[in-house]
C-alpha cells in the first residue's frame, strides 16, 4: 500500500516557488516620515516594510477595496438582483404590474449613487 502512495504523481497546479528575502537595505527616516509610511500602509492593510518594498520596486501599490467600497458593491449586487426579478415579473405579467417595483428600485439606486 505504501508503494502505491510513493509512486503516485501529484495532480493539480504545481506549488509556486517563493523567493526568499535574504538581502536588506537599511533606510533611516525621520519620525514624521515613518509615521506617514506607517499610516499609508495601515490604510492598505499591509505592513510598513511591505509598503516600502512595493513602492521601491514597483513605484506604486494596487490597493484593496475599502470597507465603504465593498458595502457599495454589495448594495449594487442586491439592486441588480432586484432588477432581474422585476424584469422577469414584467415579462410574465406585463410591465404595468412591475412598474411600481421598478420605480422604487430606481429611487433606491438614485439614493445609493448620489447620496455619497
VOTORLO-813786 format. One record per residue (C-alpha): x negated, y, z negated; chain; residue number from 1. Coordinates in Angstrom, 2 decimals. Last residue first. Layout:
PT | c1 | c2 | c3 | chaine | num
PT | X | Y | Z | A | NUM $
...
END
This chain:
PT | c1 | c2 | c3 | chaine | num
PT | 22.32 | 59.64 | 1.30 | A | 116 $
PT | 26.08 | 60.21 | 1.57 | A | 115 $
PT | 26.00 | 60.36 | 5.36 | A | 114 $
PT | 25.32 | 56.69 | 6.08 | A | 113 $
PT | 27.26 | 54.98 | 3.33 | A | 112 $
PT | 30.16 | 57.40 | 3.35 | A | 111 $
PT | 30.53 | 57.10 | 7.12 | A | 110 $
PT | 30.38 | 53.30 | 6.91 | A | 109 $
PT | 33.10 | 53.24 | 4.26 | A | 108 $
PT | 35.25 | 55.60 | 6.31 | A | 107 $
PT | 34.77 | 53.43 | 9.41 | A | 106 $
PT | 35.74 | 50.33 | 7.41 | A | 105 $
PT | 38.93 | 52.02 | 6.21 | A | 104 $
PT | 39.84 | 52.90 | 9.82 | A | 103 $
PT | 39.17 | 49.34 | 10.99 | A | 102 $
PT | 41.36 | 47.94 | 8.23 | A | 101 $
PT | 44.18 | 50.28 | 9.25 | A | 100 $
PT | 43.75 | 49.43 | 12.94 | A | 99 $
PT | 43.98 | 45.64 | 12.45 | A | 98 $
PT | 47.75 | 45.33 | 12.82 | A | 97 $
PT | 47.90 | 47.65 | 15.85 | A | 96 $
PT | 44.90 | 45.93 | 17.46 | A | 95 $
PT | 46.71 | 42.71 | 18.24 | A | 94 $
PT | 47.28 | 39.65 | 16.12 | A | 93 $
PT | 44.53 | 37.24 | 17.16 | A | 92 $
PT | 42.07 | 39.57 | 18.88 | A | 91 $
PT | 42.55 | 42.25 | 16.24 | A | 90 $
PT | 42.05 | 39.69 | 13.47 | A | 89 $
PT | 38.79 | 38.50 | 15.06 | A | 88 $
PT | 37.58 | 42.08 | 15.44 | A | 87 $
PT | 38.55 | 42.86 | 11.83 | A | 86 $
PT | 36.60 | 39.83 | 10.57 | A | 85 $
PT | 33.57 | 40.83 | 12.62 | A | 84 $
PT | 33.78 | 44.37 | 11.24 | A | 83 $
PT | 33.94 | 43.04 | 7.67 | A | 82 $
PT | 30.77 | 41.01 | 8.26 | A | 81 $
PT | 29.05 | 44.07 | 9.72 | A | 80 $
PT | 30.12 | 46.06 | 6.64 | A | 79 $
PT | 28.62 | 43.42 | 4.38 | A | 78 $
PT | 25.37 | 43.46 | 6.37 | A | 77 $
PT | 25.33 | 47.26 | 6.10 | A | 76 $
PT | 25.70 | 47.01 | 2.32 | A | 75 $
PT | 22.82 | 44.54 | 2.06 | A | 74 $
PT | 20.66 | 46.74 | 4.29 | A | 73 $
PT | 21.39 | 49.77 | 2.08 | A | 72 $
PT | 20.50 | 47.82 | -1.07 | A | 71 $
PT | 17.23 | 46.67 | 0.51 | A | 70 $
PT | 16.45 | 50.28 | 1.50 | A | 69 $
PT | 17.13 | 51.52 | -2.04 | A | 68 $
PT | 14.97 | 48.79 | -3.57 | A | 67 $
PT | 12.14 | 49.81 | -1.26 | A | 66 $
PT | 11.19 | 47.70 | 1.74 | A | 65 $
PT | 7.57 | 46.66 | 1.92 | A | 64 $
PT | 4.90 | 48.98 | 3.20 | A | 63 $
PT | 2.51 | 48.24 | 6.04 | A | 62 $
PT | -0.73 | 49.69 | 4.78 | A | 61 $
PT | -3.08 | 52.02 | 6.58 | A | 60 $
PT | -6.63 | 52.57 | 7.78 | A | 59 $
PT | -7.10 | 48.87 | 8.46 | A | 58 $
PT | -10.34 | 48.06 | 6.68 | A | 57 $
PT | -10.64 | 50.91 | 4.19 | A | 56 $
PT | -6.91 | 51.38 | 3.57 | A | 55 $
PT | -6.45 | 47.63 | 3.16 | A | 54 $
PT | -9.35 | 47.34 | 0.71 | A | 53 $
PT | -8.25 | 50.39 | -1.34 | A | 52 $
PT | -4.68 | 49.06 | -1.64 | A | 51 $
PT | -5.94 | 45.58 | -2.57 | A | 50 $
PT | -8.12 | 47.15 | -5.27 | A | 49 $
PT | -5.21 | 49.28 | -6.53 | A | 48 $
PT | -2.99 | 46.21 | -6.98 | A | 47 $
PT | 0.17 | 45.86 | -4.91 | A | 46 $
PT | 3.85 | 46.76 | -5.31 | A | 45 $
PT | 3.89 | 49.47 | -2.64 | A | 44 $
PT | 4.84 | 52.19 | -5.13 | A | 43 $
PT | 2.30 | 50.70 | -7.55 | A | 42 $
PT | -0.46 | 51.03 | -4.94 | A | 41 $
PT | 0.36 | 54.71 | -4.36 | A | 40 $
PT | 0.34 | 55.36 | -8.10 | A | 39 $
PT | -3.01 | 53.58 | -8.58 | A | 38 $
PT | -4.63 | 55.45 | -5.71 | A | 37 $
PT | -3.47 | 58.78 | -7.16 | A | 36 $
PT | -4.55 | 57.77 | -10.66 | A | 35 $
PT | -7.99 | 56.88 | -9.30 | A | 34 $
PT | -8.25 | 60.24 | -7.56 | A | 33 $
PT | -7.27 | 62.11 | -10.74 | A | 32 $
PT | -9.73 | 60.14 | -12.88 | A | 31 $
PT | -12.51 | 60.88 | -10.42 | A | 30 $
PT | -13.57 | 58.02 | -8.25 | A | 29 $
PT | -16.65 | 55.81 | -8.00 | A | 28 $
PT | -16.64 | 53.00 | -5.49 | A | 27 $
PT | -18.79 | 49.92 | -5.80 | A | 26 $
PT | -18.70 | 47.76 | -2.70 | A | 25 $
PT | -18.32 | 44.02 | -3.17 | A | 24 $
PT | -19.21 | 40.83 | -1.37 | A | 23 $
PT | -17.69 | 37.42 | -2.09 | A | 22 $
PT | -14.04 | 37.74 | -1.13 | A | 21 $
PT | -13.28 | 34.23 | 0.00 | A | 20 $
PT | -11.81 | 33.76 | 3.44 | A | 19 $
PT | -8.61 | 31.81 | 3.17 | A | 18 $
PT | -8.16 | 28.88 | 5.51 | A | 17 $
PT | -4.55 | 28.32 | 6.50 | A | 16 $
PT | -3.34 | 24.78 | 5.97 | A | 15 $
PT | -2.30 | 23.00 | 9.14 | A | 14 $
PT | 1.40 | 23.13 | 10.01 | A | 13 $
PT | 3.22 | 19.88 | 9.77 | A | 12 $
PT | 2.05 | 16.33 | 9.57 | A | 11 $
PT | -0.84 | 14.78 | 7.74 | A | 10 $
PT | -2.13 | 11.58 | 9.24 | A | 9 $
PT | -1.54 | 8.35 | 7.36 | A | 8 $
PT | -4.63 | 6.23 | 6.98 | A | 7 $
PT | -5.02 | 6.89 | 3.24 | A | 6 $
PT | -1.36 | 6.27 | 2.46 | A | 5 $
PT | -1.31 | 2.99 | 4.35 | A | 4 $
PT | -4.47 | 1.85 | 2.61 | A | 3 $
PT | -2.84 | 2.41 | -0.81 | A | 2 $
PT | 0.00 | 0.00 | 0.00 | A | 1 $
END
